[in-house]
Amino acid sequence: MPETSILMTSVGGYLPERIVTNEDLVSMVDTSDEWIRQRTGICQRHIVAEDEKTSDLACHAARKALAGAGLEATDIDLIIIATSTPDDTFPSTATRVQHMLGATSAIAFDVQAVCAGFVYALDIADAMLRAGRGKRAIVIGAESFSKILDWEDRSTCVLFGDGAGAVILESSQDADGYGVLASKLHSDGAHRDILYVDGGPSSTGQVGHLRMEGNKVFRHAVEKLSTVMDEVLELASMKVEQIDWLVPHQANIRIIEGMQKKMGLGDDRVVKTVDRHANTSAASIPLALSAAVADGRIENGQILAFEAIGGGLVWGAALVRFGRP
């Protein structure tokens, strides 16, 4: 019997209309365009409108991905949304998106793994489809991080933005060598206090704001991402030279370039959108992927490497041969 492959056949991205530049932030906090660019590589970020929710962002991205795959929402069996900024404490944002899309047959739930959320959700969807729990899935990273920022804290408010990205996964019996090739996940709660939100239903009863010790996060990021990338390459019996594109979590240009250097990749093999999108947490990898597919950089059959680290700490990596034979 042929081995089951889980293909990544289509992508879609959505960014809110409102753009906030570094210059705009100068009037809000003690910062400068030069300070932000030098330390992060960020020039601008998109921010949700007052009446716009994470579910709205997710739906826009999902509809684009469905259109790209030539599918209807009723063709989908599974919806997983990676988000740390859900519409409500409960029910899940995924169930709201299921209803908004009209995906009446789909299992729907959220995954909370902060910036590593997309990689976590991809791994879960891959496992569920391989286990026969459906034939098609939408995996979405969607965030309204502007809602949990302290806009008086220049060390964090300049770093993040809002947006959503979605991918379609499809089970296939005759696509050997395509689809999700390998993935690896890790977590270590001992480092909780270097990146967290200071609130929640069972602690303060309030949503809270994001708090971060940036230097400590940076030190962990390159080390842990480098190690997990080595692990996932070993799982897939592959070498770095076989990767066509690194599509990393878009947190900070220094982290991206640190990974790029460790992997020995040129600029022509790394997707970078942090300058335009800032850090959109779980949405950043699928948003970067969507941008690179849309402009023609990423093509059918190419091998993509995803990696991300987020609060928890949680981190992971995945290898995918994009498209279909």
N, C-alpha and C positions, 0 to 999 in steps of 0.2 A: 504494500500500500504506500502511495507517495507520501512524503513528509509534508505536514501542514506548514505553510509560510504565511506570515502576517504582513501583508503589503501596506506600505504607506503611499496611497494613490493620489492624494489631493491635499492642498493646504489653503488656508484662508486667514487673513489678518484684518484687524480693525483698530483704528486709533481715533479717539475723540477729536472733535473739530478744534477745540481750544488749544492753542500752542502757547506755552510759557517759556520765554527765552531766559538765558542767564541775565541779560540786562533787565528783564522784568523783575527778577528776584532781588536785584540790587536795591530796589525801593522798598523791599519787604524785610530783608535781613542784612546784617553786616557781612557782605561778600562782594565778589567782583567776577566778571566774566573770565578774566585771566586766572583767578584762583580756582574756579570750578573746572575750566578746561585743563589746566596743568595737572590737577589731582585726579580727575575722573574721565576726561575726554568728552564730557557732556556739553552740548551747546543749547539744547532745548528739550522739552518734554511735553507730552500731551496730557491734558487734565479733563476729567469728566465734567459735564454740565451738571447744574444743580439737580435736574430731574432725571439724570442718567445713572443707571445702576450697573453693577457688575454683570447681571444677567443680560442686560441690553448689549453690552460689549460682546459677551459670549455668543449671543444669537447672531449678531452681525458677522462675526468671524465664521461661525458654523455654517451659515447660509452660503457664504462664499466658498467654503470647502465643499459643501454638498454640490453646488453648481459646477465646480471644477471636476468633480467625480461623475457628474451626470446622474446623481441620485436624488431621490425624494427623502424627506424626513422619515417617512414610513418604512424605508428600507433599512433603517438603523436599529440595531438590537441593543446597543450599549452606549451610554453617554457618561463620560467621566470628566468632571471639571476640577482642575487644580486651581485652588484659590485660597488666599488668606484673608480676603476681604469679601465674604459672602454678602448677599443682600440682607439676610437675616440670620440670627443664631440658628434657627431652624424654621421651616424645612430647608433642605439643601438647595443651593442655587441650581444644581443640575436638574432637579425636578421641575423647577420653574422654567428652565430652558427647554426641557422636554415638552412641556405644555405649549410654550410659545412657538416652538418649531412644528408641533403636531406630530412628534415622534411617538405615537401611541403605543408602540410595541417595545420600546426601549427600557432596559434597566437604567436607572439614573442615580448617581451619587457623587459627592464631592470628595476630594483628597486634599489634605492640608499638610503640605511639606514645604511651604514657603517658596523660596526661589528654586528649590529642587523639585517643585511640585509637578512640572511637566514630565520630567524624567521618571518620577515615581508613577504617575498616572499612565505613562506609556508602558512601563513594565507590567502594571496590573492589567491593562487592557490586552496586552500581548498574551499574558498567561491565561486570561479568561477566554479569549478567542481560540487559543490553542486547545483549551479544555473543552471546546464545543459549546460554550455558553452564548453563542451567537456567531454570525458571519461578518457583521460590519459594526464598527464603532466610530464614534467621534470622541477624540481626546482634545480637550480645550484647556488652555491656560488663560485665565482672565482675572484682572486685578483693577481695583480702584484704590490704589495705595495712597492717593492724595487724601483720602478720608481718614487715614490713621497717622498722618504726619503732624509733627509739631512745627508749625510754620514760623516759629521763632527760633528754632534750633538749626543753625546753618550747617551743622555737621551732617544732618540727615535730610532736611527738606529739599536740598539741591540735587539729591541723588536719584529720586524716584519719579516715575510717571505712571500713567494708566494706559490700558489697552488689552487686547485679547488676540490670541492666535489659536487656530484649530487645525487638526489633521484628521483625515479619514483613514481608518485601518480596515483592510478587507482580507478575510481568510481565503487562501488559495491552495489547491492541491497540486498545481503544476507550474510552480514559479520558484523552483529551487535556486538559491543564491540571491533572491530578492527579499525585501522586507526587513523586519527586525532580526538582526543577526546575533546580537548579544546585548545584555544589559547587566549592570551591577549597582547595588544600592548599599548605602551605609548610614549609620546614625551614631551620635555620641552626645547624650544629654548632659554630660559633664560641662559642656561649654554653653549651656543655655543662656547665661548672663551676658554674653558678649553681643547678642543680637536677639531682641525680644520686643514684645509689646507689653507695656506696663498696665494691663487691664484685661478683664474678661468676666464672663458671667459668674464664675464661682470664686473669683478673687476680689475684684473691686465692684463688680456690677456695672462697670462702665467699659466702653470700647477700648480706651487707652490710646497711647501714642507709641510709635516705634522708637526704640532706643538701641544704640549701637556703639561698640568700641571698635572703630574702623581699622585701626592698626592691627589689633588682634585678629579680626576677621581676615584681613589680608594675609597675615602670616599662615593661617590655617588653609586658606583657599588654594594657593598654588601647590602646596605640598599634597593636600588631600586630593585635589583634582588630578594632579599628575599621577598619583598612585592608582586611583580608580580607573584612569584611562589605560594604564598599563594592564590592569586586571581585565578590563573588558576586551582589550586587544588579544590577550592570551586566551580568553574564553572563546573568541571567534577564530583563533589560530590565524591572526592577521598581524601585519606590521604597519607602522605609521605610514610608510611609503604608499600603502594601498588606499589611504584615506584621500578622497577628492576634496572634501570640505570639512573643516572644523566649524560647527555652528554652536558657539559657546553661550552660556548664560551671559547676558549683557549687563554686568554689574558695574564694571570699572575698567577703563582701557588698560590700566596697569596690570590687572589680573589677567585679562585676555592676552596681553602681550607677553606676560610671564609664562602662560601655558603655551603660547605660540613658540616662544624661544625653546622651552623644554622639549617640545615635540619636533623642533626643527622645520617648522612650516613657514613658507613665505606668505606675504600679504595676499597673494593670488589664490590662497587656499583657506583663508579665514574670513568668515562673515562677521562684519562689525556694523552694528546699527546703534550702539550706545550713544553716539553723538546726537542722533535725532530722536531717539526714543527714551533715553535714560534707562534706569533699572525698572523694568515692569514686572519684576519678580517671576511668578510662574508663567507669565505671558511672554517673557523675553525670548526664549528659544523658538517657540512657534512663530512669533512675530518676525524674528530675524530670518527664519526659514522661509516664511511667506514672502518677505521682501526679496530674497535672493532667487526664489523660484519665479517671481513676477518679472524680475529684470533679466532673466535668462541665464544667470550665473550657474544656478543649480539645474542640472538636466536629468532626464530619465536615465536610470541605471547607475548613477554615481553613488559612491559610498560616503555617507555622512557620519560624523562623530558629534554627539551631543554630550555636554557635561555641565553640571551646575552644583552649587553649594548654597545652603541657606540656613536660617535660624533653626536651632535644634541642639547641636548642629546636625544637618542632614545633607548628604551629597550622593551623587551618582553619575553614571555615564551610560551611554547606549550607542550602538553602531547600527546603521540602517542602510540598506541599498534601496534608494528612493525609486518610486514608480513601479512599473510592471514590465515583464518581458515583452 
